[in-house]
């Protein structure tokens, strides 16, 4: 039997709210919220498929609620229901991504048909995303294996283990090695993102030195840094900064952030800093560059998949726009946070915070301490 869809009815008036509940209850799981704040809180507790929403409510406006719903999950469908049947209200709701608009008092058959069509659209969109995600995961796996072999053989040739190279051959193979590495990074980001979306990314738990990990990440990009004449410094305390967590996931975040910094810094300086914050029980990592910078109103958009600053930069700089998306999603998974401060032409300051211990380990310690 197919699971019933979850619907949230948000209305400060009891009559319309309870009427909708009675109409929809035979077919769906129906939840109600009288206050906008309650509705937003419920988004984190129940995976809603559709929300019916009155735009005219006291306190936080229905418009703001709809914006927060779409920020939480853009695939949640919304139907605007209001007693103020003005065209302006309808247009505002549709502009924010609502499926449709209906005025009070509403017709029962009309609202049922509207809900059914909205849920069909949501189902089709989610299915399409799943197909895309599965396709990306499969093709990325298929590409990764032969590409790893290519990189391995090019590395052997560059090390001249099977014969001497001319200067021209060495330059050609270095370019092949560099571009193959770029492609492998891109494929790995696609694989990580599809695993994150599917909830299948496992976390390792081991102790490691964050400063050493930072220096290893910098060494990975030594040739590119030399080519662009970028000065790099790693600032860390004299004593090792050791934490208990997943070193490969933290390194992936740092590599994505460092790669972005290098890509968008034509020349200048990149500084990496690491320190422990005992008050917050976090290790704080900073990456500061003197590059092109990001307009303030573009920053949050860049955390969405496949986004870059503008089409001209997309043409100028290669990539799919997944680096920041993966970095923030991994930071969230580790129980940390990732923030960016930047201005156009004034460089970028990235702040990454990671707990001393991974979430699962910290919970286990806490449970045994009770």
C-alpha positions in Angstrom: 0.0 0.0 0.0 1.3 3.4 -1.0 2.1 5.7 1.9 -0.2 8.7 2.4 1.2 12.1 1.7 1.8 14.5 4.6 0.0 17.8 4.4 0.3 20.8 6.7 -2.6 23.2 7.0 -1.5 26.7 8.2 -4.3 29.1 9.1 -4.9 31.3 12.1 -8.7 30.9 11.7 -10.1 27.8 13.3 -13.0 27.4 10.8 -11.0 27.1 7.5 -8.3 25.2 9.3 -10.6 22.5 10.7 -12.6 22.4 7.5 -9.6 21.6 5.4 -8.5 19.0 7.9 -11.9 17.2 7.7 -11.8 17.4 3.8 -8.3 16.1 3.5 -8.1 13.6 6.4 -9.7 10.6 4.5 -7.0 10.7 1.9 -3.8 12.1 3.5 -2.0 12.5 6.8 -3.1 16.0 7.9 -1.3 18.3 10.4 -2.4 21.7 11.4 -0.7 24.9 12.7 -2.4 28.0 14.0 0.7 30.2 14.2 3.4 30.7 11.5 6.2 29.9 14.0 4.6 26.5 14.8 4.5 25.7 11.1 8.2 26.5 10.6 9.1 24.4 13.7 7.1 21.4 12.3 9.1 21.4 9.1 12.0 19.9 11.0 9.8 17.2 12.5 7.7 15.9 9.6 8.6 15.4 5.9 5.8 17.4 4.4 4.7 17.0 0.8 2.3 19.9 0.6 1.4 22.9 2.7 -1.9 24.9 2.5 -1.2 28.4 3.7 -3.1 31.6 4.5 -1.0 34.6 3.4 -2.9 37.0 5.7 -1.9 36.0 9.3 -0.8 38.0 12.3 2.9 38.0 13.3 5.2 36.4 10.7 3.5 36.9 7.3 2.4 34.0 5.2 4.8 35.3 2.5 7.7 34.8 4.9 6.5 31.4 5.9 6.3 30.4 2.3 9.9 31.6 1.7 11.1 29.5 4.7 9.2 26.5 3.5 10.9 26.7 0.1 14.3 27.3 1.7 13.8 24.2 3.8 12.7 22.0 0.8 12.0 23.6 -2.6 10.1 20.5 -3.6 7.3 21.0 -1.0 4.2 22.1 -2.9 2.2 25.0 -1.5 -1.4 26.1 -2.1 -2.3 29.6 -1.1 -5.7 29.8 0.6 -7.0 33.3 1.7 -10.1 35.3 2.1 -8.5 38.2 0.4 -8.9 37.1 -3.2 -6.9 39.9 -4.8 -4.8 39.3 -7.8 -1.8 40.8 -6.1 -2.0 38.2 -3.3 -2.2 35.4 -5.9 0.7 36.7 -7.9 2.9 37.1 -4.8 2.2 33.5 -3.8 2.9 32.1 -7.3 6.1 34.2 -7.5 7.4 32.5 -4.4 6.8 29.1 -5.9 3.2 28.2 -4.8 1.5 25.6 -7.0 -1.8 27.5 -7.1 -4.2 29.9 -5.4 -7.7 29.5 -4.1 -9.9 32.0 -2.2 -12.2 31.3 0.7 -14.8 30.0 0.9 -13.5 27.2 -1.2 -15.2 24.4 -3.1 -14.5 20.9 -1.7 -14.1 19.2 -5.1 -11.9 22.0 -6.3 -9.5 21.8 -3.4 -9.3 18.0 -3.6 -8.4 18.2 -7.3 -5.9 21.0 -6.6 -4.2 19.0 -3.9 -4.1 15.9 -6.1 -2.5 17.8 -9.0 0.1 19.5 -6.7 1.1 16.1 -5.2 1.4 14.6 -8.7 3.8 17.4 -9.7 5.8 16.9 -6.5 6.0 13.2 -7.1 7.1 13.7 -10.7 9.8 16.2 -9.7 11.2 14.0 -6.9 11.2 11.0 -9.3 13.1 13.0 -11.9 15.7 14.1 -9.3 16.1 10.5 -8.2 16.7 9.4 -11.8 19.2 12.2 -12.3 21.0 11.3 -9.0 21.2 7.6 -9.9 22.4 8.4 -13.4 25.1 10.7 -12.0 26.2 8.2 -9.4 26.4 5.3 -12.0 28.2 7.3 -14.7 30.6 8.8 -12.1 31.5 5.3 -10.9 32.1 4.1 -14.4 34.3 7.2 -15.2 36.3 7.0 -12.0 37.9 3.6 -12.5 39.5 4.2 -15.9 40.4 7.7 -15.0 42.3 6.5 -11.9 44.2 4.1 -14.2 45.1 6.9 -16.5 46.4 9.1 -13.6 48.4 6.1 -12.3 50.1 5.5 -15.6 50.8 9.1 -16.3 52.4 9.4 -12.8 54.7 6.4 -13.7 55.7 8.1 -16.9 56.4 11.4 -15.1 58.6 9.6 -12.6 60.4 8.2 -15.6 60.3 4.7 -14.2 60.0 3.2 -17.7 62.2 5.5 -19.7 63.5 9.0 -20.0 61.3 11.9 -21.1 62.1 14.9 -23.3 61.3 18.3 -21.8 58.3 18.6 -24.2 57.0 15.2 -23.3 57.3 16.0 -19.6 55.2 19.2 -20.1 52.5 17.4 -22.1 52.2 14.7 -19.5 52.1 17.2 -16.6 49.1 18.9 -18.4 47.4 15.5 -18.8 48.1 14.7 -15.1 46.8 18.1 -13.9 43.6 18.0 -16.0 42.9 14.3 -15.1 43.3 15.3 -11.4 40.8 18.1 -11.9 38.3 15.7 -13.5 38.8 13.1 -10.7 38.0 15.8 -8.1 34.8 16.7 -10.0 33.7 13.1 -10.2 34.4 12.6 -6.5 32.3 15.6 -5.6 29.4 14.2 -7.7 29.7 10.8 -5.9 29.8 12.4 -2.5 26.8 14.6 -3.3 24.7 11.7 -4.5 25.7 9.7 -1.4 24.7 12.6 0.8 21.4 13.0 -0.9 20.7 9.3 -0.5 21.7 9.4 3.2 24.3 6.7 2.5 27.6 8.5 3.4 29.2 6.8 6.3 31.5 8.6 8.8 34.8 7.2 10.1 36.0 8.0 13.6 39.7 8.3 14.3 42.2 10.7 15.8 44.2 12.9 13.4 46.4 16.1 13.3 44.5 18.9 11.6 47.6 20.9 10.9 49.3 18.0 9.1 46.1 17.5 7.1 46.1 21.1 6.0 49.7 21.0 4.9 49.0 17.8 2.9 46.1 19.5 1.2 48.4 22.4 0.2 51.0 20.0 -1.1 48.4 18.5 -3.4 48.1 21.8 -5.2 51.8 22.8 -5.2 52.2 22.9 -9.0 49.1 24.9 -9.5 50.1 27.4 -6.9 53.5 27.8 -8.5 51.9 28.3 -11.9 49.7 31.2 -10.6 52.5 32.6 -8.4 50.3 32.4 -5.3 52.0 32.6 -1.9 50.5 30.2 0.6 51.0 30.1 4.4 49.7 27.7 7.0 49.3 29.1 10.5 48.9 26.6 13.3 49.8 26.5 17.0 53.2 25.0 18.0 51.5 22.0 19.5 49.6 19.6 17.3 45.9 20.3 16.9 44.5 16.7 17.2 40.8 15.9 17.0 38.7 12.8 16.9 36.7 12.6 13.6 36.7 11.7 10.0 39.9 12.9 8.4 38.9 12.1 4.8 35.7 14.1 5.1 37.5 17.1 6.7 40.2 16.9 4.0 37.6 16.9 1.3 36.0 20.0 2.7 39.4 21.8 2.9 40.4 20.6 -0.6 37.2 22.0 -2.1 37.6 25.3 -0.3 41.3 25.6 -1.2 40.7 24.6 -4.8 38.1 27.4 -5.0 40.5 29.9 -3.5 43.2 29.0 -5.9 40.8 29.0 -8.9 39.5 32.5 -8.2 42.8 34.1 -7.1 44.7 35.2 -10.2 47.8 36.0 -8.1 48.4 37.0 -4.5 48.2 35.2 -1.2 46.2 32.4 0.4 46.4 31.9 4.2 45.2 28.8 6.0 44.7 29.1 9.8 43.8 26.4 12.4 43.1 26.8 16.1 41.1 25.2 18.9 38.2 27.0 20.5 37.8 25.4 23.9 34.7 27.6 24.7 32.8 26.2 21.7 34.5 22.7 21.7 35.4 23.3 18.1 38.4 23.4 15.8 38.2 26.5 13.7 39.8 26.5 10.2 40.1 29.7 8.1 41.0 30.1 4.5 41.6 33.7 3.4 42.5 34.7 -0.1 43.1 37.9 -2.0 41.2 36.8 -5.1 38.2 38.0 -7.1 35.8 37.8 -4.2 32.0 37.2 -4.3 29.2 39.8 -4.2 27.5 39.5 -0.8 24.1 38.8 -2.4 25.5 35.8 -4.3 27.1 34.0 -1.4 24.2 31.8 -0.2 23.2 30.9 -3.8 26.7 29.4 -4.4 25.9 26.8 -1.8 23.3 25.4 -4.1 24.4 22.6 -6.6 25.7 23.6 -10.0 25.8 27.4 -9.2 28.5 29.9 -10.1 28.7 33.6 -9.8 27.6 34.4 -13.3 27.7 33.0 -16.8 30.8 34.8 -17.8 32.7 33.3 -14.9 31.3 29.9 -15.8 32.9 30.2 -19.2 36.2 31.5 -17.8 36.5 29.0 -15.0 35.9 25.3 -15.4 33.8 23.2 -13.0 30.2 22.2 -12.2 29.7 24.5 -9.1 29.6 21.6 -6.6 32.6 22.4 -4.4 30.9 24.7 -1.9 27.7 22.6 -1.9 29.7 19.5 -0.9 31.8 21.4 1.6 28.8 22.8 3.5 26.8 19.5 3.3 29.8 17.6 4.7 30.4 20.3 7.4 26.7 19.9 8.5 27.1 16.1 8.5 30.1 16.4 10.8 28.2 18.6 13.2 30.1 21.7 12.2 29.4 24.9 10.2 30.7 26.7 7.1 30.4 30.4 6.6 31.8 32.8 4.0 32.5 36.5 4.1 33.4 38.1 0.9 33.2 41.2 -1.3 33.8 41.6 -5.0 37.5 42.3 -5.8 38.4 42.2 -2.1 39.0 38.5 -1.6 37.2 35.8 0.4 37.3 34.7 4.0 36.0 31.1 4.7 35.3 29.9 8.2 35.0 26.2 8.9 34.2 24.9 12.4 34.4 21.2 13.2 33.7 19.6 16.6 36.5 18.0 18.6 34.5 14.7 18.3 32.1 13.5 15.6 28.4 13.7 16.4 27.9 9.9 16.9 31.0 9.6 19.1 29.9 12.6 21.2 26.4 11.1 21.7 27.9 7.8 22.7 30.2 9.4 25.3 27.3 11.4 26.7 25.0 8.3 26.9 27.6 6.3 28.9 28.3 9.3 31.1 24.7 9.4 32.4 
